[in-house]
C-alpha cells in the first residue's frame, strides 16, 4: 500500500480516490505519521462486516456444557 503526504493527497484527491476504487488504497501521512487510509467503499463494507471475536463467541450455538473446562493441572517448574 502506498503512502502519500496529506498535502499531496489534497492536491490530487480525485486521483487518490480513483486509485482506491481500482483496488489501490493509500495511507495518508501527516508529519511523517500514518493518519488515515483511503480505500474503496466496497472494501470498507467488506471490512465492516467482519465480526469481532467477542461477537463470534456470543453467537456460539451450543450450551455451556459443550465447552470443555480447563484442566486443573499444576504448572510446570521454571528456573528463573
C-alpha positions, 0 to 999 in steps of 0.5 A, a space after each residue: 500500500 502506498 503512502 502519500 503526504 496529506 498535502 499531496 493527497 489534497 492536491 490530487 484527491 480525485 486521483 487518490 480516490 480513483 486509485 482506491 476504487 481500482 483496488 489501490 488504497 493509500 495511507 495518508 501521512 501527516 508529519 511523517 505519521 500514518 493518519 488515515 487510509 483511503 480505500 474503496 467503499 466496497 472494501 470498507 463494507 467488506 471490512 465492516 462486516 467482519 465480526 469481532 471475536 467477542 461477537 463470534 463467541 456470543 453467537 456460539 450455538 451450543 450450551 455451556 456444557 459443550 465447552 470443555 473446562 480447563 484442566 486443573 493441572 499444576 504448572 510446570 517448574 521454571 528456573 528463573 
